[in-house]
Amino acid sequence: MQNEMFENLTKFSQQTLESWKKLGEANLKLSEKLLKEQVELTTALVEATTATAEELAQTKDVKAFATLQAEWAQDVSKKLTETSRSYADILAEAGKTYNSLFETAVKTAGNDLAKKAEKKAAA
């Protein structure tokens, strides 16, 4: 009886560690993708701002100045919208991964319980 309990505990610990490893890998992939998007967004915003600032510094006409600012705002808004959509896609993909990990863990636990019930019924 004690051997069986020890084996069950060992198996449960191994399954738990494997689940945590898979979860950690999923989190790492998610973090990498989000960081990549953030770096791309920051780079694009800095480039757009720098280019616009240079043009604004050389502009003496108020209308041209306002036009440049409006174009810059439109470019930034477009980039923010694209990035937001990309974030949503990344998070949706992560949600599917987490759901899959959860379903696998529940299925494994259910199978283990069923096997134990069969053993008890046979005994």
DACORFEN-V765251 format. One record per helix or strand of 3 or more residues. SS is the DSSP state (2 for helix, 1 for strand). FROM is the first residue (numbers start at 1). TO is the last residue. If there is no record, write none. Layout:
# DACORFEN-V765251
<<SS;FROM;TO> <SS;FROM;TO>>
This chain:
# DACORFEN-V765251
<<2;2;58> <2;62;122>>
